[in-house]
Amino acid sequence: MLLLTATSALAFDATKRGNRIGVLVTPARYENGPESMMAASIGKYLREELQKGGFDAFLTNVTYDQLSRNAAANADYYIEVASSDSSSGSPAGVGVGSGPVSVDISVVVAHVAAEVRLYDGRSLELIRRFDLHQKSKGIAPTSIGIGGSGLFAWISIPITEIVQFRRAAHDIAKDAASQVAEYRQAD
């Protein structure tokens, strides 16, 4: 009996970490505006991509500062989208019309950059930092015009930019999840 207990104790390796990853909320300085929405989207996609990669990933609903003050760590790792930046533009387009209706078709380009940080779940020390950049391009209608002889109205269609931003944010999350998996395998 004593031999079985000793063998079991030696089989337990406290240095090996599991695969539970908590995705932290973006810091307060990015709480409002489009950057906050972009970081939140990246965080949501990041959790999904980590889960697809076999990790037990979850959203924590706390920031790194809140976690470090409360020290109630329940993950092997924590990951944070520390900052994000986005821009978009339409470098080229064409207007197509017939009679009183016209449509602008443009190339829409969205660029998303994010700093993603990986922390040790026990000590909350920064293990790794990733600076990630993605660009998404697409051709889509960007506005509709309606007019006649003397009056013309034009309506922008912002959904095309939103779609490109989401694609770029999802690509950032895939890249971050891949880098975390590579780090985890090397650990």
C-alpha positions as a printed NumPy array, in Angstrom:
array([[  0.   ,   0.   ,   0.   ],
       [  2.835,   2.361,   0.911],
       [  4.577,   1.542,  -2.364],
       [  1.439,   2.388,  -4.385],
       [  1.069,   5.738,  -2.589],
       [  4.716,   6.626,  -3.192],
       [  4.452,   5.704,  -6.884],
       [  1.3  ,   7.817,  -7.317],
       [  2.932,  10.802,  -5.629],
       [  5.912,  10.602,  -7.975],
       [  3.624,  10.459, -11.015],
       [  2.065,  13.833, -10.139],
       [  4.036,  16.602, -11.835],
       [  3.177,  19.986, -10.307],
       [  5.291,  21.832, -12.866],
       [  3.064,  20.852, -15.808],
       [  0.273,  23.257, -16.511],
       [ -3.123,  22.404, -17.865],
       [ -4.866,  24.001, -20.768],
       [ -7.343,  26.289, -18.997],
       [ -7.08 ,  29.838, -20.369],
       [ -9.011,  32.847, -19.136],
       [ -9.581,  35.628, -21.674],
       [ -9.395,  38.93 , -19.804],
       [-11.47 ,  42.038, -20.481],
       [ -9.756,  44.903, -22.29 ],
       [ -8.254,  47.555, -19.962],
       [-10.426,  50.513, -18.961],
       [ -8.556,  52.984, -21.172],
       [-10.146,  51.229, -24.148],
       [-13.666,  51.073, -22.67 ],
       [-15.426,  53.341, -25.141],
       [-15.623,  53.741, -28.854],
       [-14.616,  51.611, -31.795],
       [-11.352,  50.41 , -30.238],
       [-13.282,  48.903, -27.34 ],
       [-15.642,  47.119, -29.7  ],
       [-12.7  ,  45.86 , -31.755],
       [-10.865,  44.528, -28.668],
       [-14.072,  42.874, -27.406],
       [-14.579,  41.215, -30.802],
       [-11.014,  39.959, -30.834],
       [-11.477,  38.608, -27.279],
       [-14.665,  36.772, -28.227],
       [-13.103,  35.306, -31.373],
       [ -9.958,  34.444, -29.405],
       [-11.952,  32.365, -26.918],
       [-13.649,  30.548, -29.804],
       [-10.358,  29.875, -31.603],
       [ -8.685,  28.629, -28.413],
       [-11.603,  26.262, -27.828],
       [-11.296,  24.975, -31.405],
       [ -7.618,  24.349, -30.648],
       [ -8.5  ,  22.115, -27.688],
       [ -8.042,  24.632, -24.873],
       [-10.541,  25.113, -22.064],
       [-10.945,  28.842, -22.745],
       [-13.445,  31.119, -21.026],
       [-14.243,  34.83 , -20.746],
       [-13.311,  36.157, -17.294],
       [-15.309,  39.427, -17.196],
       [-12.403,  41.042, -15.29 ],
       [ -9.396,  43.078, -16.364],
       [ -5.801,  42.181, -15.537],
       [ -5.745,  44.888, -12.823],
       [ -8.897,  43.506, -11.181],
       [ -7.515,  39.967, -11.332],
       [ -4.171,  40.986,  -9.809],
       [ -5.912,  42.801,  -6.913],
       [ -8.218,  39.89 ,  -6.092],
       [ -5.681,  37.111,  -6.825],
       [ -8.442,  34.53 ,  -7.355],
       [ -6.73 ,  32.842, -10.275],
       [ -8.554,  29.811, -11.618],
       [ -6.739,  29.34 , -14.921],
       [ -3.379,  28.021, -16.028],
       [ -2.929,  31.03 , -18.313],
       [ -4.61 ,  34.372, -18.854],
       [ -4.667,  36.196, -22.147],
       [ -5.474,  39.844, -22.691],
       [ -6.058,  42.004, -25.741],
       [ -4.104,  44.889, -24.224],
       [ -4.769,  47.322, -27.04 ],
       [ -6.09 ,  47.423, -30.534],
       [ -6.068,  49.839, -33.391],
       [ -8.079,  49.825, -36.56 ],
       [ -8.371,  51.811, -39.727],
       [-10.224,  51.467, -42.96 ],
       [-10.381,  53.044, -46.33 ],
       [-11.559,  52.709, -49.841],
       [ -8.644,  53.229, -52.234],
       [-10.721,  52.703, -55.379],
       [-14.294,  52.521, -56.481],
       [-16.701,  53.039, -59.313],
       [-20.184,  54.511, -59.499],
       [-22.768,  52.687, -61.544],
       [-26.109,  54.236, -62.288],
       [-29.1  ,  54.137, -64.475],
       [-31.778,  56.771, -64.353],
       [-32.483,  58.034, -60.855],
       [-30.583,  55.229, -59.011],
       [-26.818,  54.832, -58.649],
       [-24.6  ,  52.515, -56.628],
       [-20.975,  53.025, -55.608],
       [-18.943,  49.823, -55.65 ],
       [-15.586,  50.119, -53.907],
       [-12.608,  48.168, -52.712],
       [-12.881,  48.289, -48.906],
       [ -9.714,  47.714, -46.882],
       [ -9.725,  47.238, -43.096],
       [ -6.522,  47.05 , -41.069],
       [ -6.54 ,  45.775, -37.479],
       [ -3.58 ,  45.67 , -35.115],
       [ -3.616,  44.285, -31.582],
       [ -1.245,  43.709, -28.724],
       [ -2.049,  40.388, -27.073],
       [ -0.443,  39.42 , -23.769],
       [ -0.152,  35.93 , -22.26 ],
       [  0.184,  35.678, -18.46 ],
       [  1.067,  32.803, -16.142],
       [ -2.081,  31.74 , -14.285],
       [ -0.368,  31.313, -10.906],
       [  2.009,  34.258, -10.69 ],
       [  0.227,  36.559, -13.21 ],
       [  3.631,  37.374, -14.683],
       [  3.812,  38.311, -18.337],
       [  5.061,  35.283, -20.267],
       [  4.764,  36.474, -23.836],
       [  3.563,  39.447, -25.847],
       [  2.306,  39.268, -29.429],
       [  1.986,  42.265, -31.767],
       [ -0.417,  41.101, -34.433],
       [ -1.564,  42.803, -37.635],
       [ -4.153,  41.745, -40.175],
       [ -5.621,  43.344, -43.262],
       [ -8.877,  42.381, -44.918],
       [ -9.992,  43.492, -48.404],
       [-13.213,  43.109, -50.271],
       [-15.289,  44.587, -53.078],
       [-18.714,  45.714, -51.994],
       [-21.381,  48.35 , -52.54 ],
       [-20.539,  51.309, -50.295],
       [-23.354,  53.749, -51.075],
       [-26.633,  54.161, -52.872],
       [-27.734,  57.334, -54.586],
       [-31.244,  58.337, -55.559],
       [-31.977,  61.482, -57.492],
       [-33.7  ,  63.31 , -60.189],
       [-33.434,  66.638, -61.956],
       [-32.532,  69.03 , -59.157],
       [-32.479,  66.756, -56.099],
       [-30.031,  64.006, -55.295],
       [-29.671,  61.961, -52.072],
       [-26.798,  59.69 , -51.186],
       [-26.794,  57.02 , -48.435],
       [-23.629,  55.36 , -47.151],
       [-23.595,  51.626, -46.39 ],
       [-21.178,  51.169, -43.44 ],
       [-21.912,  47.444, -43.096],
       [-19.265,  46.694, -45.733],
       [-16.541,  48.168, -43.499],
       [-17.899,  46.331, -40.46 ],
       [-17.702,  43.006, -42.328],
       [-14.055,  43.656, -43.249],
       [-13.235,  44.652, -39.641],
       [-14.792,  41.435, -38.346],
       [-12.793,  39.368, -40.811],
       [ -9.561,  41.071, -39.757],
       [-10.426,  40.716, -36.032],
       [-11.157,  37.017, -36.538],
       [ -7.828,  36.578, -38.352],
       [ -6.043,  38.303, -35.432],
       [ -7.739,  35.885, -33.01 ],
       [ -6.72 ,  32.874, -35.123],
       [ -3.145,  34.113, -35.222],
       [ -3.078,  34.696, -31.447],
       [ -4.581,  31.256, -30.718],
       [ -2.001,  29.665, -33.007],
       [  0.844,  31.47 , -31.237],
       [ -0.489,  30.418, -27.819],
       [ -0.72 ,  26.796, -29.006],
       [  2.878,  26.947, -30.283],
       [  4.036,  28.401, -26.972],
       [  2.07 ,  25.772, -25.021],
       [  3.63 ,  22.93 , -27.03 ],
       [  7.107,  24.297, -26.393],
       [  6.367,  24.699, -22.645]])
